[in-house]
């Protein structure tokens, strides 16, 4: 066998190994990341507050994140934040409610809708309402262009949730309607396209998903971002217009392929101050 044939065989084996790793190993390899974020307006009563950020479970997809969500349930943060694309298909309603019910935290869980919820419940508003009502009875609050607050020692931290920005269902102004300007807030949105509508300085921290971190990445960044907004990257902690945003790589996907972008849950440790 000549050198060219040996090189070709070596390339084929390398490609096969890479393909097997990207489809069989990487989607099942959960990374738990811990990040500390200093928020200047955070009340001292919330210093050390922990938020577990989950996104894009895609229950019913070819690479469901169900097992990763069960692992995340053991983290026991102060609050779980789930930024959309929970399920693919009406047959996943019961499993989704059961799974979300395992996310126990002192302040429960907040959840926003993604584009796959709208695909699943297309023209079925009553079914969507019944689903979110069941989540509510399991301790999961669905925020649809609205806000809810958590109190500590007479101070409040607001959690604001918008409907999916990717499909232009978000109403940022309506979601912040009852949030005082002088109180801190954290915005949950499925897609980072929410920055197309978010006034600079209106919130203290943004949590998003949707992009799966690019899902297939090169050492220089994602191949596809799936956003209308022009962003430097779609994974990890960044600052956009002066506001910190954590973009999750997600737990699952509809297509079971990942490269240089493993599934992740991020535990955000909030601290008072600027450093």
C-alpha positions as CSV (number, residue, x, y, z in Angstrom):
1,X,0.0,0.0,0.0
2,X,1.5,3.3,-1.1
3,X,1.8,6.4,1.1
4,X,-1.2,8.1,-0.5
5,X,-3.4,5.1,0.3
6,X,-2.1,5.0,3.9
7,X,-2.8,8.7,4.2
8,X,-6.3,8.2,2.8
9,X,-7.0,5.3,5.2
10,X,-5.7,7.3,8.1
11,X,-7.9,10.3,7.2
12,X,-11.0,8.0,6.9
13,X,-10.4,6.5,10.4
14,X,-9.8,9.9,11.9
15,X,-13.0,11.2,10.3
16,X,-14.9,8.1,11.5
17,X,-13.6,8.6,15.1
18,X,-14.5,12.3,15.0
19,X,-17.9,11.6,13.7
20,X,-18.6,8.9,16.4
21,X,-17.3,11.2,19.1
22,X,-19.5,14.1,17.9
23,X,-22.6,12.0,17.7
24,X,-22.3,9.4,20.5
25,X,-20.0,10.9,23.1
26,X,-20.1,14.7,23.0
27,X,-23.9,15.0,23.3
28,X,-23.8,12.9,26.5
29,X,-20.9,14.6,28.2
30,X,-22.4,17.2,30.6
31,X,-20.2,20.1,31.8
32,X,-21.2,21.9,35.0
33,X,-19.7,25.4,34.9
34,X,-19.5,27.8,37.8
35,X,-19.3,31.6,37.1
36,X,-19.2,34.5,39.5
37,X,-20.9,37.7,38.4
38,X,-20.7,41.0,40.3
39,X,-23.8,43.1,40.0
40,X,-23.4,46.7,41.3
41,X,-27.1,47.1,42.2
42,X,-27.5,43.7,43.9
43,X,-28.7,44.0,47.5
44,X,-26.4,42.6,50.2
45,X,-29.1,40.2,51.2
46,X,-28.6,38.5,47.8
47,X,-24.8,38.3,48.0
48,X,-23.9,34.7,47.1
49,X,-27.3,34.0,45.5
50,X,-27.0,31.0,43.1
51,X,-28.9,30.5,39.9
52,X,-28.6,27.3,37.9
53,X,-29.1,28.2,34.2
54,X,-30.6,25.4,32.1
55,X,-31.7,25.7,28.5
56,X,-32.8,23.8,25.4
57,X,-33.6,20.4,26.9
58,X,-35.4,19.3,23.7
59,X,-37.3,16.5,25.3
60,X,-38.4,14.3,22.4
61,X,-35.4,15.3,20.2
62,X,-32.8,12.9,19.0
63,X,-30.4,14.2,21.7
64,X,-32.7,14.8,24.6
65,X,-31.2,16.6,27.6
66,X,-33.4,14.7,30.1
67,X,-30.5,12.9,31.8
68,X,-28.5,16.1,32.1
69,X,-31.5,17.9,33.7
70,X,-31.7,15.1,36.3
71,X,-28.1,15.6,37.1
72,X,-28.6,19.4,37.4
73,X,-31.5,18.8,39.8
74,X,-28.9,17.7,42.4
75,X,-27.2,21.1,42.4
76,X,-29.8,22.7,44.8
77,X,-29.3,26.4,43.9
78,X,-31.5,29.2,45.1
79,X,-33.3,29.3,41.8
80,X,-33.4,27.4,38.5
81,X,-33.7,29.5,35.3
82,X,-34.8,27.6,32.2
83,X,-34.6,29.5,29.0
84,X,-36.8,27.7,26.6
85,X,-37.1,24.8,24.1
86,X,-38.1,22.4,26.8
87,X,-39.9,19.9,24.6
88,X,-40.5,18.8,21.0
89,X,-43.9,17.4,20.5
90,X,-47.1,17.1,22.5
91,X,-46.2,13.6,23.6
92,X,-43.5,15.1,25.8
93,X,-45.9,17.2,27.9
94,X,-46.2,14.6,30.7
95,X,-42.4,13.9,30.8
96,X,-41.6,17.6,30.8
97,X,-43.9,18.3,33.7
98,X,-42.4,15.4,35.7
99,X,-38.8,16.4,34.9
100,X,-39.3,20.0,35.8
101,X,-40.9,19.0,39.0
102,X,-37.5,17.6,40.1
103,X,-35.9,21.0,40.0
104,X,-36.1,21.8,43.7
105,X,-34.7,25.2,44.9
106,X,-35.5,27.5,47.7
107,X,-37.1,30.0,45.3
108,X,-38.3,27.5,42.8
109,X,-37.8,27.7,39.0
110,X,-38.6,30.3,36.4
111,X,-39.1,29.3,32.8
112,X,-39.6,31.1,29.5
113,X,-40.9,29.8,26.2
114,X,-38.8,29.1,23.1
115,X,-39.5,28.6,19.4
116,X,-40.0,24.9,19.9
117,X,-42.8,25.5,22.4
118,X,-44.5,27.5,19.7
119,X,-43.9,24.7,17.2
120,X,-45.3,22.2,19.6
121,X,-48.4,24.1,20.7
122,X,-49.0,25.8,17.3
123,X,-52.6,27.1,17.3
124,X,-53.3,25.3,20.5
125,X,-53.3,28.1,23.1
126,X,-55.5,26.1,25.5
127,X,-53.1,23.2,25.5
128,X,-50.1,25.6,26.1
129,X,-52.0,27.2,29.0
130,X,-52.8,23.8,30.5
131,X,-49.1,22.9,30.2
132,X,-47.9,26.0,32.0
133,X,-50.6,25.6,34.6
134,X,-49.3,22.1,35.4
135,X,-45.7,23.4,35.6
136,X,-46.9,26.0,38.0
137,X,-48.4,23.4,40.3
138,X,-44.9,21.7,40.2
139,X,-43.2,24.9,41.4
140,X,-42.2,26.2,38.0
141,X,-43.3,29.7,37.1
142,X,-43.7,30.4,33.4
143,X,-42.9,34.1,32.7
144,X,-44.6,35.2,29.5
145,X,-43.7,38.9,29.0
146,X,-44.1,39.5,32.8
147,X,-42.0,39.7,36.0
148,X,-41.9,38.2,39.4
149,X,-39.7,39.1,42.4
150,X,-37.9,37.3,45.2
151,X,-37.5,39.0,48.5
152,X,-34.7,39.0,51.1
153,X,-34.6,41.2,54.2
154,X,-37.0,43.7,52.7
155,X,-35.2,44.0,49.4
156,X,-36.2,42.5,46.0
157,X,-34.6,40.9,43.0
158,X,-36.8,40.7,40.0
159,X,-36.9,37.9,37.4
160,X,-38.3,39.1,34.1
161,X,-39.3,36.7,31.4
162,X,-40.1,37.4,27.7
163,X,-41.8,35.2,25.2
164,X,-39.5,33.9,22.4
165,X,-37.6,36.8,20.7
166,X,-36.5,34.5,17.8
167,X,-40.2,34.4,16.6
168,X,-40.8,38.0,17.6
169,X,-43.2,37.2,20.5
170,X,-41.2,39.2,23.1
171,X,-42.7,42.3,24.6
172,X,-39.8,43.8,26.6
173,X,-41.6,46.9,27.7
174,X,-44.6,45.0,28.9
175,X,-42.4,42.5,30.7
176,X,-40.7,45.3,32.7
177,X,-43.9,47.3,33.2
178,X,-44.1,46.7,37.0
179,X,-40.3,46.5,37.6
180,X,-39.1,49.7,39.3
181,X,-36.1,51.3,37.6
182,X,-34.2,51.5,40.9
183,X,-34.4,47.7,41.7
184,X,-32.2,45.0,40.2
185,X,-33.5,42.6,37.7
186,X,-32.5,39.5,35.7
187,X,-34.0,38.9,32.3
188,X,-34.7,35.5,30.9
189,X,-35.1,35.2,27.1
190,X,-34.8,32.2,24.9
191,X,-32.8,33.9,22.2
192,X,-30.1,36.6,22.5
193,X,-32.1,38.4,19.8
194,X,-33.8,40.0,22.7
195,X,-31.0,42.6,22.6
196,X,-32.6,44.0,19.5
197,X,-35.4,45.3,21.7
198,X,-33.8,45.7,25.1
199,X,-33.0,49.3,26.1
200,X,-29.4,49.6,27.3
201,X,-29.1,49.6,31.1
202,X,-32.7,48.4,31.7
203,X,-31.6,45.1,33.4
204,X,-28.7,43.9,35.4
205,X,-28.1,40.5,33.8
206,X,-29.5,38.5,30.8
207,X,-29.8,34.7,30.5
208,X,-30.4,33.2,27.0
209,X,-30.2,29.9,25.1
210,X,-31.4,28.9,21.6
211,X,-28.0,28.9,19.9
212,X,-26.7,25.8,21.6
213,X,-23.4,27.7,21.6
214,X,-23.2,27.1,17.9
215,X,-23.4,23.3,18.6
216,X,-20.6,22.6,16.0
217,X,-17.7,25.0,16.6
218,X,-14.3,25.7,15.3
219,X,-11.4,26.9,17.5
220,X,-12.2,30.3,16.2
221,X,-15.9,30.3,17.1
222,X,-19.3,29.0,15.9
223,X,-20.1,28.1,12.3
224,X,-23.7,29.2,12.7
225,X,-25.2,31.4,15.4
226,X,-28.9,31.3,14.5
227,X,-29.4,34.9,15.5
228,X,-30.4,38.1,13.7
229,X,-28.4,40.2,16.1
230,X,-24.7,40.4,15.2
231,X,-22.9,39.0,18.3
232,X,-19.2,38.2,18.9
233,X,-20.1,34.7,20.1
234,X,-23.1,32.8,21.3
235,X,-21.7,30.8,24.3
236,X,-20.6,31.8,27.7
237,X,-20.5,35.1,29.5
238,X,-20.3,38.3,27.5
239,X,-21.1,42.0,27.8
240,X,-23.5,43.5,25.3
241,X,-24.2,47.2,25.4
242,X,-22.7,47.2,28.9
243,X,-25.0,44.4,30.2
244,X,-23.7,41.0,31.1
245,X,-25.4,38.0,29.3
246,X,-24.8,34.3,29.9
247,X,-25.5,32.3,26.7
248,X,-26.0,28.7,27.4
249,X,-24.8,25.9,25.1
250,X,-28.0,24.0,26.2
251,X,-28.6,20.5,27.5
252,X,-30.1,18.8,24.4
253,X,-30.7,19.3,20.7
254,X,-32.9,18.0,17.9
255,X,-29.8,16.8,16.0
256,X,-27.4,14.6,18.0
257,X,-24.2,16.3,16.9
258,X,-21.8,18.4,19.0
259,X,-18.2,19.4,18.4
260,X,-16.2,21.6,20.8
261,X,-19.5,22.5,22.4
262,X,-20.6,20.0,25.1
263,X,-24.0,20.2,26.9
264,X,-23.8,22.5,29.9
265,X,-25.5,23.8,33.0
266,X,-24.1,27.0,34.4
267,X,-24.3,27.9,38.1
268,X,-24.1,31.7,38.4
269,X,-22.9,33.0,41.8
270,X,-24.1,36.6,42.2
271,X,-22.0,39.0,44.2
272,X,-22.5,42.5,45.3
273,X,-20.2,45.2,43.9
274,X,-18.2,45.7,40.7
275,X,-15.3,43.3,40.9
